[in-house]
Amino acid sequence: MVQILVDENVPISVMEWLKTAPFDPSWGLRVKRVSEVGLRGSMDEDIAKYAIRNNMIVLTLDKDFAHIYHNRFSGLLGVIVVRVKSPTPTNIIKALDTTLRKIRPDQFEKKLTVITERKVRIIA
């Protein structure tokens, strides 16, 4: 089962799309927002620690999580950073949809993944 922890800066509609998108049921994809686990307004590092303890991948628009991954939790934390030029829900969903049709979400575990409109970089 793959668990995704959605950061507060990701629109709720993106999280709802992830919960209902017609992906392969064998993924066992579970999606929760940071506010659902008592982390509303928490510092990024606290969110990262929670994600590590609970084997979750953080989905965010915040490139600070890339720095946290590299400087503190490389190989321990899974992070997906979506970097689209205009971060509207439609553009974020399009980038995620394109990526998830090619790459199984379990491949993002304990890695930093940066998704843009044109490419996906997975850094182990």
TIDRENDREN-529246 format. One record per residue: residue number from 1; x, y, z of N, C-alpha, C in turn. Coordinates in nm, 2 decimals, m for minus. Layout:
<pt banu="NUM" n_u="X" n_v="Y" n_w="Z" ca_u="X" ca_v="Y" ca_w="Z" c_u="X" c_v="Y" c_w="Z"/>
...
This chain:
<pt banu="1" n_u="0.08" n_v="m0.12" n_w="0.00" ca_u="0.00" ca_v="0.00" ca_w="0.00" c_u="0.09" c_v="0.12" c_w="0.00"/>
<pt banu="2" n_u="0.05" n_v="0.22" n_w="m0.08" ca_u="0.12" ca_v="0.35" ca_w="m0.09" c_u="0.04" c_v="0.45" c_w="m0.02"/>
<pt banu="3" n_u="0.10" n_v="0.53" n_w="0.07" ca_u="0.03" ca_v="0.63" ca_w="0.14" c_u="0.09" c_v="0.77" c_w="0.11"/>
<pt banu="4" n_u="0.01" n_v="0.86" n_w="0.07" ca_u="0.05" ca_v="0.99" ca_w="0.03" c_u="0.00" c_v="1.09" c_w="0.14"/>
<pt banu="5" n_u="0.09" n_v="1.18" n_w="0.19" ca_u="0.05" ca_v="1.28" ca_w="0.28" c_u="0.06" c_v="1.41" c_w="0.20"/>
<pt banu="6" n_u="m0.06" n_v="1.48" n_w="0.18" ca_u="m0.07" ca_v="1.60" ca_w="0.10" c_u="m0.05" c_v="1.72" c_w="0.18"/>
<pt banu="7" n_u="0.05" n_v="1.80" n_w="0.14" ca_u="0.08" ca_v="1.92" ca_w="0.21" c_u="m0.03" c_v="2.03" c_w="0.20"/>
<pt banu="8" n_u="m0.04" n_v="2.12" n_w="0.29" ca_u="m0.14" ca_v="2.22" ca_w="0.29" c_u="m0.14" c_v="2.31" c_w="0.16"/>
<pt banu="9" n_u="m0.03" n_v="2.32" n_w="0.10" ca_u="m0.02" ca_v="2.41" ca_w="m0.02" c_u="m0.08" c_v="2.35" c_w="m0.15"/>
<pt banu="10" n_u="m0.11" n_v="2.22" n_w="m0.14" ca_u="m0.17" ca_v="2.15" ca_w="m0.25" c_u="m0.32" c_v="2.17" c_w="m0.24"/>
<pt banu="11" n_u="m0.39" n_v="2.22" n_w="m0.35" ca_u="m0.53" ca_v="2.24" ca_w="m0.35" c_u="m0.61" c_v="2.11" c_w="m0.31"/>
<pt banu="12" n_u="m0.71" n_v="2.13" n_w="m0.23" ca_u="m0.80" ca_v="2.02" ca_w="m0.19" c_u="m0.85" c_v="1.94" c_w="m0.31"/>
<pt banu="13" n_u="m0.88" n_v="2.01" n_w="m0.41" ca_u="m0.93" ca_v="1.94" ca_w="m0.53" c_u="m0.83" c_v="1.84" c_w="m0.59"/>
<pt banu="14" n_u="m0.70" n_v="1.87" n_w="m0.58" ca_u="m0.60" ca_v="1.78" ca_w="m0.62" c_u="m0.60" c_v="1.65" c_w="m0.53"/>
<pt banu="15" n_u="m0.62" n_v="1.67" n_w="m0.40" ca_u="m0.62" ca_v="1.56" ca_w="m0.31" c_u="m0.75" c_v="1.47" c_w="m0.34"/>
<pt banu="16" n_u="m0.86" n_v="1.54" n_w="m0.36" ca_u="m0.98" ca_v="1.46" ca_w="m0.39" c_u="m0.97" c_v="1.38" c_w="m0.53"/>
<pt banu="17" n_u="m0.90" n_v="1.44" n_w="m0.62" ca_u="m0.87" ca_v="1.37" ca_w="m0.75" c_u="m0.79" c_v="1.25" c_w="m0.73"/>
<pt banu="18" n_u="m0.69" n_v="1.26" n_w="m0.64" ca_u="m0.60" ca_v="1.15" ca_w="m0.61" c_u="m0.68" c_v="1.03" c_w="m0.55"/>
<pt banu="19" n_u="m0.78" n_v="1.07" n_w="m0.46" ca_u="m0.86" ca_v="0.97" ca_w="m0.39" c_u="m0.95" c_v="0.90" c_w="m0.49"/>
<pt banu="20" n_u="m0.99" n_v="0.96" n_w="m0.60" ca_u="m1.10" ca_v="0.91" ca_w="m0.68" c_u="m1.05" c_v="0.87" c_w="m0.82"/>
<pt banu="21" n_u="m0.92" n_v="0.90" n_w="m0.86" ca_u="m0.87" ca_v="0.87" ca_w="m0.99" c_u="m0.87" c_v="0.72" c_w="m1.02"/>
<pt banu="22" n_u="m0.90" n_v="0.68" n_w="m1.14" ca_u="m0.91" ca_v="0.54" ca_w="m1.17" c_u="m0.77" c_v="0.47" c_w="m1.19"/>
<pt banu="23" n_u="m0.69" n_v="0.47" n_w="m1.09" ca_u="m0.56" ca_v="0.41" ca_w="m1.10" c_u="m0.58" c_v="0.26" c_w="m1.07"/>
<pt banu="24" n_u="m0.47" n_v="0.18" n_w="m1.09" ca_u="m0.47" ca_v="0.04" ca_w="m1.06" c_u="m0.50" c_v="0.02" c_w="m0.92"/>
<pt banu="25" n_u="m0.61" n_v="m0.06" n_w="m0.89" ca_u="m0.64" ca_v="m0.08" ca_w="m0.75" c_u="m0.54" c_v="m0.16" c_w="m0.67"/>
<pt banu="26" n_u="m0.45" n_v="m0.23" n_w="m0.74" ca_u="m0.34" ca_v="m0.30" ca_w="m0.67" c_u="m0.24" c_v="m0.21" c_w="m0.60"/>
<pt banu="27" n_u="m0.25" n_v="m0.08" n_w="m0.64" ca_u="m0.16" ca_v="0.02" ca_w="m0.57" c_u="m0.20" c_v="0.03" c_w="m0.42"/>
<pt banu="28" n_u="m0.32" n_v="0.02" n_w="m0.39" ca_u="m0.37" ca_v="0.04" ca_w="m0.26" c_u="m0.34" c_v="0.19" c_w="m0.21"/>
<pt banu="29" n_u="m0.36" n_v="0.28" n_w="m0.30" ca_u="m0.33" ca_v="0.42" ca_w="m0.28" c_u="m0.42" c_v="0.48" c_w="m0.17"/>
<pt banu="30" n_u="m0.35" n_v="0.53" n_w="m0.06" ca_u="m0.42" ca_v="0.60" ca_w="0.05" c_u="m0.37" c_v="0.74" c_w="0.05"/>
<pt banu="31" n_u="m0.46" n_v="0.84" n_w="0.06" ca_u="m0.43" ca_v="0.98" ca_w="0.06" c_u="m0.49" c_v="1.05" c_w="0.18"/>
<pt banu="32" n_u="m0.40" n_v="1.13" n_w="0.25" ca_u="m0.44" ca_v="1.21" ca_w="0.37" c_u="m0.38" c_v="1.34" c_w="0.36"/>
<pt banu="33" n_u="m0.45" n_v="1.44" n_w="0.40" ca_u="m0.40" ca_v="1.58" ca_w="0.41" c_u="m0.33" c_v="1.60" c_w="0.55"/>
<pt banu="34" n_u="m0.23" n_v="1.69" n_w="0.55" ca_u="m0.16" ca_v="1.71" ca_w="0.68" c_u="m0.26" c_v="1.75" c_w="0.79"/>
<pt banu="35" n_u="m0.36" n_v="1.82" n_w="0.76" ca_u="m0.46" ca_v="1.86" ca_w="0.86" c_u="m0.54" c_v="1.74" c_w="0.92"/>
<pt banu="36" n_u="m0.55" n_v="1.64" n_w="0.84" ca_u="m0.63" ca_v="1.52" ca_w="0.88" c_u="m0.55" c_v="1.44" c_w="0.99"/>
<pt banu="37" n_u="m0.42" n_v="1.46" n_w="0.99" ca_u="m0.33" ca_v="1.39" ca_w="1.09" c_u="m0.28" c_v="1.48" c_w="1.20"/>
<pt banu="38" n_u="m0.34" n_v="1.60" n_w="1.21" ca_u="m0.31" ca_v="1.69" ca_w="1.32" c_u="m0.19" c_v="1.77" c_w="1.30"/>
<pt banu="39" n_u="m0.15" n_v="1.79" n_w="1.17" ca_u="m0.03" ca_v="1.87" ca_w="1.14" c_u="m0.06" c_v="2.01" c_w="1.07"/>
<pt banu="40" n_u="m0.18" n_v="2.06" n_w="1.08" ca_u="m0.21" ca_v="2.18" ca_w="1.02" c_u="m0.12" c_v="2.29" c_w="1.08"/>
<pt banu="41" n_u="m0.06" n_v="2.37" n_w="0.99" ca_u="0.03" ca_v="2.48" ca_w="1.03" c_u="0.17" c_v="2.43" c_w="1.08"/>
<pt banu="42" n_u="0.20" n_v="2.30" n_w="1.07" ca_u="0.33" ca_v="2.25" ca_w="1.12" c_u="0.44" c_v="2.29" c_w="1.03"/>
<pt banu="43" n_u="0.56" n_v="2.29" n_w="1.09" ca_u="0.68" ca_v="2.31" ca_w="1.01" c_u="0.71" c_v="2.20" c_w="0.92"/>
<pt banu="44" n_u="0.77" n_v="2.23" n_w="0.81" ca_u="0.80" ca_v="2.12" ca_w="0.71" c_u="0.87" c_v="2.00" c_w="0.77"/>
<pt banu="45" n_u="0.97" n_v="2.03" n_w="0.85" ca_u="1.05" ca_v="1.93" ca_w="0.91" c_u="0.96" c_v="1.83" c_w="1.00"/>
<pt banu="46" n_u="0.87" n_v="1.89" n_w="1.07" ca_u="0.78" ca_v="1.80" ca_w="1.15" c_u="0.69" c_v="1.72" c_w="1.06"/>
<pt banu="47" n_u="0.65" n_v="1.77" n_w="0.95" ca_u="0.57" ca_v="1.69" ca_w="0.85" c_u="0.65" c_v="1.58" c_w="0.79"/>
<pt banu="48" n_u="0.78" n_v="1.61" n_w="0.76" ca_u="0.87" ca_v="1.51" ca_w="0.71" c_u="0.89" c_v="1.40" c_w="0.81"/>
<pt banu="49" n_u="0.91" n_v="1.43" n_w="0.94" ca_u="0.93" ca_v="1.33" ca_w="1.04" c_u="0.81" c_v="1.24" c_w="1.05"/>
<pt banu="50" n_u="0.69" n_v="1.30" n_w="1.05" ca_u="0.57" ca_v="1.22" ca_w="1.06" c_u="0.56" c_v="1.13" c_w="0.94"/>
<pt banu="51" n_u="0.59" n_v="1.18" n_w="0.82" ca_u="0.58" ca_v="1.10" ca_w="0.70" c_u="0.68" c_v="0.98" c_w="0.71"/>
<pt banu="52" n_u="0.80" n_v="1.00" n_w="0.76" ca_u="0.90" ca_v="0.89" ca_w="0.78" c_u="0.84" c_v="0.79" c_w="0.88"/>
<pt banu="53" n_u="0.79" n_v="0.83" n_w="0.99" ca_u="0.74" ca_v="0.74" ca_w="1.09" c_u="0.62" c_v="0.66" c_w="1.04"/>
<pt banu="54" n_u="0.55" n_v="0.71" n_w="0.95" ca_u="0.43" ca_v="0.65" ca_w="0.90" c_u="0.44" c_v="0.59" c_w="0.76"/>
<pt banu="55" n_u="0.56" n_v="0.59" n_w="0.71" ca_u="0.59" ca_v="0.54" ca_w="0.58" c_u="0.50" c_v="0.60" c_w="0.47"/>
<pt banu="56" n_u="0.50" n_v="0.73" n_w="0.47" ca_u="0.42" ca_v="0.81" ca_w="0.38" c_u="0.51" c_v="0.89" c_w="0.28"/>
<pt banu="57" n_u="0.45" n_v="0.92" n_w="0.17" ca_u="0.52" ca_v="1.01" ca_w="0.07" c_u="0.46" c_v="1.15" c_w="0.08"/>
<pt banu="58" n_u="0.54" n_v="1.25" n_w="0.09" ca_u="0.48" ca_v="1.39" ca_w="0.10" c_u="0.46" c_v="1.44" c_w="m0.04"/>
<pt banu="59" n_u="0.34" n_v="1.49" n_w="m0.07" ca_u="0.31" ca_v="1.55" ca_w="m0.20" c_u="0.30" c_v="1.70" c_w="m0.17"/>
<pt banu="60" n_u="0.38" n_v="1.78" n_w="m0.24" ca_u="0.39" ca_v="1.92" ca_w="m0.21" c_u="0.42" c_v="2.01" c_w="m0.33"/>
<pt banu="61" n_u="0.39" n_v="2.14" n_w="m0.32" ca_u="0.44" ca_v="2.23" ca_w="m0.42" c_u="0.56" c_v="2.31" c_w="m0.37"/>
<pt banu="62" n_u="0.60" n_v="2.28" n_w="m0.25" ca_u="0.71" ca_v="2.35" ca_w="m0.18" c_u="0.84" c_v="2.29" c_w="m0.20"/>
<pt banu="63" n_u="0.93" n_v="2.36" n_w="m0.27" ca_u="1.06" ca_v="2.31" ca_w="m0.30" c_u="1.15" c_v="2.30" c_w="m0.17"/>
<pt banu="64" n_u="1.11" n_v="2.36" n_w="m0.06" ca_u="1.18" ca_v="2.35" ca_w="0.06" c_u="1.19" c_v="2.20" c_w="0.10"/>
<pt banu="65" n_u="1.09" n_v="2.12" n_w="0.07" ca_u="1.10" ca_v="1.98" ca_w="0.10" c_u="1.21" c_v="1.91" c_w="0.03"/>
<pt banu="66" n_u="1.25" n_v="1.96" n_w="m0.09" ca_u="1.37" ca_v="1.90" ca_w="m0.16" c_u="1.49" c_v="1.93" c_w="m0.08"/>
<pt banu="67" n_u="1.50" n_v="2.05" n_w="m0.02" ca_u="1.62" ca_v="2.08" ca_w="0.07" c_u="1.62" c_v="1.99" c_w="0.19"/>
<pt banu="68" n_u="1.50" n_v="1.97" n_w="0.25" ca_u="1.49" ca_v="1.89" ca_w="0.37" c_u="1.53" c_v="1.74" c_w="0.33"/>
<pt banu="69" n_u="1.49" n_v="1.70" n_w="0.22" ca_u="1.53" ca_v="1.56" ca_w="0.18" c_u="1.68" c_v="1.55" c_w="0.17"/>
<pt banu="70" n_u="1.74" n_v="1.64" n_w="0.09" ca_u="1.88" ca_v="1.64" ca_w="0.07" c_u="1.97" c_v="1.66" c_w="0.20"/>
<pt banu="71" n_u="1.92" n_v="1.75" n_w="0.28" ca_u="2.01" ca_v="1.79" ca_w="0.40" c_u="1.98" c_v="1.70" c_w="0.52"/>
<pt banu="72" n_u="1.87" n_v="1.64" n_w="0.53" ca_u="1.83" ca_v="1.57" ca_w="0.66" c_u="1.79" c_v="1.43" c_w="0.64"/>
<pt banu="73" n_u="1.71" n_v="1.40" n_w="0.53" ca_u="1.64" ca_v="1.27" ca_w="0.53" c_u="1.66" c_v="1.19" c_w="0.40"/>
<pt banu="74" n_u="1.77" n_v="1.21" n_w="0.33" ca_u="1.80" ca_v="1.14" ca_w="0.21" c_u="1.79" c_v="0.99" c_w="0.23"/>
<pt banu="75" n_u="1.71" n_v="0.93" n_w="0.15" ca_u="1.69" ca_v="0.78" ca_w="0.16" c_u="1.60" c_v="0.74" c_w="0.26"/>
<pt banu="76" n_u="1.54" n_v="0.83" n_w="0.34" ca_u="1.45" ca_v="0.79" ca_w="0.45" c_u="1.31" c_v="0.85" c_w="0.41"/>
<pt banu="77" n_u="1.30" n_v="0.96" n_w="0.34" ca_u="1.17" ca_v="1.03" ca_w="0.32" c_u="1.14" c_v="1.02" c_w="0.17"/>
<pt banu="78" n_u="1.01" n_v="1.00" n_w="0.14" ca_u="0.97" ca_v="1.01" ca_w="0.00" c_u="0.90" c_v="1.14" c_w="m0.02"/>
<pt banu="79" n_u="0.94" n_v="1.22" n_w="m0.12" ca_u="0.88" ca_v="1.35" ca_w="m0.15" c_u="0.85" c_v="1.36" c_w="m0.29"/>
<pt banu="80" n_u="0.73" n_v="1.41" n_w="m0.32" ca_u="0.70" ca_v="1.45" ca_w="m0.46" c_u="0.67" c_v="1.60" c_w="m0.46"/>
<pt banu="81" n_u="0.76" n_v="1.67" n_w="m0.54" ca_u="0.74" ca_v="1.81" ca_w="m0.55" c_u="0.69" c_v="1.84" c_w="m0.69"/>
<pt banu="82" n_u="0.57" n_v="1.90" n_w="m0.70" ca_u="0.52" ca_v="1.94" ca_w="m0.83" c_u="0.55" c_v="2.08" c_w="m0.86"/>
<pt banu="83" n_u="0.62" n_v="2.11" n_w="m0.97" ca_u="0.67" ca_v="2.24" ca_w="m1.00" c_u="0.61" c_v="2.27" c_w="m1.14"/>
<pt banu="84" n_u="0.49" n_v="2.32" n_w="m1.15" ca_u="0.44" ca_v="2.37" ca_w="m1.27" c_u="0.43" c_v="2.52" c_w="m1.27"/>
<pt banu="85" n_u="0.44" n_v="2.58" n_w="m1.40" ca_u="0.45" ca_v="2.72" ca_w="m1.41" c_u="0.33" c_v="2.79" c_w="m1.35"/>
<pt banu="86" n_u="0.22" n_v="2.75" n_w="m1.37" ca_u="0.10" ca_v="2.80" ca_w="m1.31" c_u="0.03" c_v="2.69" c_w="m1.23"/>
<pt banu="87" n_u="0.05" n_v="2.70" n_w="m1.10" ca_u="0.01" ca_v="2.59" ca_w="m1.01" c_u="m0.14" c_v="2.59" c_w="m0.98"/>
<pt banu="88" n_u="m0.22" n_v="2.58" n_w="m1.09" ca_u="m0.37" ca_v="2.57" ca_w="m1.07" c_u="m0.40" c_v="2.42" c_w="m1.05"/>
<pt banu="89" n_u="m0.51" n_v="2.39" n_w="m0.99" ca_u="m0.55" ca_v="2.25" ca_w="m0.97" c_u="m0.54" c_v="2.17" c_w="m1.10"/>
<pt banu="90" n_u="m0.59" n_v="2.23" n_w="m1.21" ca_u="m0.59" ca_v="2.16" ca_w="m1.34" c_u="m0.45" c_v="2.13" c_w="m1.39"/>
<pt banu="91" n_u="m0.36" n_v="2.22" n_w="m1.37" ca_u="m0.22" ca_v="2.20" ca_w="m1.42" c_u="m0.15" c_v="2.09" c_w="m1.33"/>
<pt banu="92" n_u="m0.18" n_v="2.10" n_w="m1.20" ca_u="m0.11" ca_v="2.01" ca_w="m1.11" c_u="m0.17" c_v="1.86" c_w="m1.14"/>
<pt banu="93" n_u="m0.30" n_v="1.85" n_w="m1.15" ca_u="m0.36" ca_v="1.72" ca_w="m1.18" c_u="m0.31" c_v="1.67" c_w="m1.31"/>
<pt banu="94" n_u="m0.29" n_v="1.75" n_w="m1.41" ca_u="m0.24" ca_v="1.71" ca_w="m1.54" c_u="m0.10" c_v="1.65" c_w="m1.53"/>
<pt banu="95" n_u="m0.02" n_v="1.72" n_w="m1.46" ca_u="0.12" ca_v="1.67" ca_w="m1.44" c_u="0.12" c_v="1.54" c_w="m1.36"/>
<pt banu="96" n_u="0.04" n_v="1.53" n_w="m1.25" ca_u="0.04" ca_v="1.41" ca_w="m1.18" c_u="m0.02" c_v="1.29" c_w="m1.26"/>
<pt banu="97" n_u="m0.12" n_v="1.32" n_w="m1.33" ca_u="m0.19" ca_v="1.22" ca_w="m1.41" c_u="m0.09" c_v="1.16" c_w="m1.51"/>
<pt banu="98" n_u="m0.02" n_v="1.25" n_w="m1.58" ca_u="0.08" ca_v="1.21" ca_w="m1.68" c_u="0.18" c_v="1.12" c_w="m1.62"/>
<pt banu="99" n_u="0.23" n_v="1.16" n_w="m1.50" ca_u="0.33" ca_v="1.09" ca_w="m1.43" c_u="0.28" c_v="0.95" c_w="m1.38"/>
<pt banu="100" n_u="0.17" n_v="0.95" n_w="m1.32" ca_u="0.12" ca_v="0.83" ca_w="m1.26" c_u="0.07" c_v="0.72" c_w="m1.36"/>
<pt banu="101" n_u="0.05" n_v="0.77" n_w="m1.49" ca_u="0.02" ca_v="0.67" ca_w="m1.59" c_u="0.15" c_v="0.60" c_w="m1.64"/>
<pt banu="102" n_u="0.27" n_v="0.65" n_w="m1.61" ca_u="0.39" ca_v="0.59" ca_w="m1.65" c_u="0.47" c_v="0.53" c_w="m1.54"/>
<pt banu="103" n_u="0.45" n_v="0.58" n_w="m1.41" ca_u="0.54" ca_v="0.54" ca_w="m1.30" c_u="0.45" c_v="0.50" c_w="m1.19"/>
<pt banu="104" n_u="0.47" n_v="0.38" n_w="m1.13" ca_u="0.39" ca_v="0.34" ca_w="m1.02" c_u="0.43" c_v="0.42" c_w="m0.89"/>
<pt banu="105" n_u="0.34" n_v="0.46" n_w="m0.81" ca_u="0.37" ca_v="0.54" ca_w="m0.69" c_u="0.47" c_v="0.48" c_w="m0.59"/>
<pt banu="106" n_u="0.47" n_v="0.35" n_w="m0.59" ca_u="0.57" ca_v="0.29" ca_w="m0.50" c_u="0.71" c_v="0.31" c_w="m0.54"/>
<pt banu="107" n_u="0.74" n_v="0.36" n_w="m0.66" ca_u="0.87" ca_v="0.39" ca_w="m0.70" c_u="0.92" c_v="0.53" c_w="m0.65"/>
<pt banu="108" n_u="0.83" n_v="0.60" n_w="m0.58" ca_u="0.86" ca_v="0.73" ca_w="m0.52" c_u="0.90" c_v="0.72" c_w="m0.37"/>
<pt banu="109" n_u="0.88" n_v="0.60" n_w="m0.32" ca_u="0.91" ca_v="0.58" ca_w="m0.18" c_u="1.06" c_v="0.60" c_w="m0.15"/>
<pt banu="110" n_u="1.09" n_v="0.68" n_w="m0.04" ca_u="1.22" ca_v="0.71" ca_w="0.00" c_u="1.31" c_v="0.78" c_w="m0.10"/>
<pt banu="111" n_u="1.24" n_v="0.85" n_w="m0.19" ca_u="1.32" ca_v="0.92" ca_w="m0.30" c_u="1.26" c_v="1.06" c_w="m0.31"/>
<pt banu="112" n_u="1.33" n_v="1.15" n_w="m0.37" ca_u="1.28" ca_v="1.28" ca_w="m0.41" c_u="1.24" c_v="1.28" c_w="m0.55"/>
<pt banu="113" n_u="1.12" n_v="1.31" n_w="m0.58" ca_u="1.07" ca_v="1.32" ca_w="m0.72" c_u="1.02" c_v="1.46" c_w="m0.75"/>
<pt banu="114" n_u="1.07" n_v="1.51" n_w="m0.86" ca_u="1.03" ca_v="1.65" ca_w="m0.90" c_u="0.96" c_v="1.63" c_w="m1.03"/>
<pt banu="115" n_u="0.83" n_v="1.68" n_w="m1.03" ca_u="0.75" ca_v="1.67" ca_w="m1.15" c_u="0.72" c_v="1.81" c_w="m1.21"/>
<pt banu="116" n_u="0.75" n_v="1.82" n_w="m1.34" ca_u="0.72" ca_v="1.94" ca_w="m1.41" c_u="0.62" c_v="1.91" c_w="m1.52"/>
<pt banu="117" n_u="0.59" n_v="2.01" n_w="m1.60" ca_u="0.50" ca_v="1.99" ca_w="m1.71" c_u="0.56" c_v="1.89" c_w="m1.82"/>
<pt banu="118" n_u="0.70" n_v="1.89" n_w="m1.82" ca_u="0.77" ca_v="1.82" ca_w="m1.93" c_u="0.85" c_v="1.70" c_w="m1.89"/>
<pt banu="119" n_u="0.88" n_v="1.69" n_w="m1.76" ca_u="0.96" ca_v="1.58" ca_w="m1.72" c_u="0.94" c_v="1.54" c_w="m1.57"/>
<pt banu="120" n_u="1.00" n_v="1.43" n_w="m1.54" ca_u="1.00" ca_v="1.37" ca_w="m1.40" c_u="1.14" c_v="1.34" c_w="m1.37"/>
<pt banu="121" n_u="1.19" n_v="1.39" n_w="m1.26" ca_u="1.32" ca_v="1.35" ca_w="m1.21" c_u="1.30" c_v="1.28" c_w="m1.08"/>
<pt banu="122" n_u="1.36" n_v="1.16" n_w="m1.07" ca_u="1.36" ca_v="1.08" ca_w="m0.95" c_u="1.50" c_v="1.07" c_w="m0.90"/>
<pt banu="123" n_u="1.52" n_v="1.12" n_w="m0.78" ca_u="1.65" ca_v="1.13" ca_w="m0.72" c_u="1.66" c_v="1.03" c_w="m0.60"/>
<pt banu="124" n_u="1.74" n_v="0.93" n_w="m0.61" ca_u="1.75" ca_v="0.84" ca_w="m0.50" c_u="1.86" c_v="0.88" c_w="m0.40"/>
